[in-house]
Amino acid sequence: MVDTVATRMRVLEGNITQLSIDAIVNAANESLLGGGGVDGAIHSAAGPALLDECRKLGGCPTGQAVMTGGHRLAAHHVIHTVGPVYGGGGYGEAELLASCYRESLRLASEAGLESVAFPCISTGVYGYPKPEACDIAISTVAEWLATHAAPKIVTFCCFSFADAELYRARLLAYAIRCRTGR
């Protein structure tokens, strides 16, 4: 099953708003009313109906996730999750970031979704160091996939080449560890 887990994760460099899959994950703020970075891009591409739907949700706490429709996006759904602002690592940030991935995957699984794409959560203006955030993302998703049939495919969609290379290297290292047991 471990090799299966590694083959269910992939890395893509590109614009998450262009993906035609079951759900994309939005690195949202607690208001869910849009912002900068990937959050702003998703709201812009989805159109005003996404903002209207988010207003009805009343926000989302850090580490949690909620799901909306995709509206004008190619993706059918948007899973909004609120990552932690990095404060040096001593404020429970790692567990909150892992919770973002688990809660997003839980929603996808409960909805019977087969494909989900994550951006690099909390690594922009929230300041989470990219290598540590990448390790949390891959290990948390791998842990979920080891015990759940859905979603079948999880994509880490990185906007920059450097982020995609980081995720590819960490995912390759994970796959090698799984095969060799080290």
N, C-alpha and C positions, 0 to 999 in steps of 0.2 A: 504493500500500500504506500510505502514511503516514496518509491519511484513515481507512483501515480500522482502523489501530491506535487512533486517537483514538475511534472509535465502539465499540471493544471494551472500553473502560474507562468505568466509571460510578461515581457517588458516591451513597451512601444514608445517611441519618441513621436510626439505629435500633440495635436489639439484635442483634448478630451471632449469638447463640445461637438466634434465631428464624428464621433464613434456611433455606429449603428449597432447597438447591443441592448440587452435588457435594461441595464441601469448604469449610470455613471454616478460617482460619488462626488459631492460638492464639499470642499473644505470651507465650510460656512462660518459665520460669526453667530453669536448666541441669538441675535435678533432674527436671523434667517432672511433679512430684508435686502440682501445684496451687499457688496463691498468691493474690494479690489481683487487683483489676481484672478485665480480660477473662479472664485465666487462671482465676481463681476462679469467674467466672460460667460459663465453658465447662465446667469440671469439675463444678460444681453441676448444671447443666442436663443434662449427659451421664450423670450417675449414677456409681455406684461402679465399674462395669465399665471406665470410661475410666481411672480410677486404677490398677486392676489391670493393664490393658494397658500403661500407662506404666511401671509398676514393672519390667516385663519388659524394657524398652528400655535401662535403665541410664543414662539421662540423655542430654543432647545439648549439644555445645559451642556457644558463642556464634558466630553467623553460619551455623550449620547448621540442618537441618530433618529431621524424621522424621514419618511418617504413621501414624495409627491409625484405627480405625473411629469412627463418630459416636455409636454406642450410642443413647442416648435423645434425641439431637439430631435435628432435621429434616434436617440435613446428613448425607450418607452417610459423610464422612470428616472428620477433624481433622488438619490439618498443623500440627505444633508447631514453632515456630522461636524461637530465643533471640536477642533483640536485645541490642545493647551498652548498658552503662551509660555515660551521657555524662560524660566527664571533661574537657570543654573543647574537644574536637575534635582534639587533637593525639595521640591514641592509636589511630588507625586506626578510629575509630568509624564514619565514613562508609562505608568499604569493608565493614565488618562488617554494617552495616545493609543496604547494597545486597545483600550476600550472602544475607541472610535472605529477601529477595524472590526472588532468582534461584534459590536452593535450593528454596524452596517451589514456585515455578513449575515447576522441573525435576521435582519429585516428581509434581505434578499432571499434567504432560505425559506422563511415563512411565506413569502409571496411566490415561491416556486420559480424564482428567476435562475436562469442558467449561466448568464454572463454578466460580470460586474467589472468596472474599471475604476481604479483609485488614482487620484493625483498624489503628489507628495504632500501629505497633510502636515501642517504646522511649520513647514520649512521656509516659508516666505517671510512676511512681515512678523509672524509669530516667533521667528528666530530659533526654531529647533535645529540643532546641528544635523546636517544632512546624513552623514554616515550613521549616526545613532538612530535617527528616524527611519532610515532605510532598514536597518537591522530589526527594529521593532515591527515594521510593516511586514517584512518577509517572515519573521518567526511567528508572528501572530496569525497571519493568513495561513501559513503552513500548519500550525496547530489546529486551526479550524478545519481545514480541508482534510486533515487526517481522521477526523471523526464525523464528518458531514458529507453527504452526497451532493449537496447544492451550496453554492453555485458550482457548476462544472468547470468553468474557466474564470480565473481572476487575472486581470491585466493591470499592471502598474503603468499608467500612462504619464510619461514624463515630458514636460514641455521643452526642456533643453537637452542637448546632446550629452552634456556632462552628467546631468541627473540620470539619464537613461543608461549611460555607461556604468555609473555607480550601481544602479539596480541590477544591471546584467551581470556585473562582476560578483555581487553578493548572492544573486540567485544561482549563478554557476557554482560558487563555493558551497552553497547549501546543497545543491544536487550532488556534488562530489562527496560531501560529508555523508549524505544519505546512502550513496552507493558503497562507500568504503567503511562506513561505520565509525568514522573518526570525527 
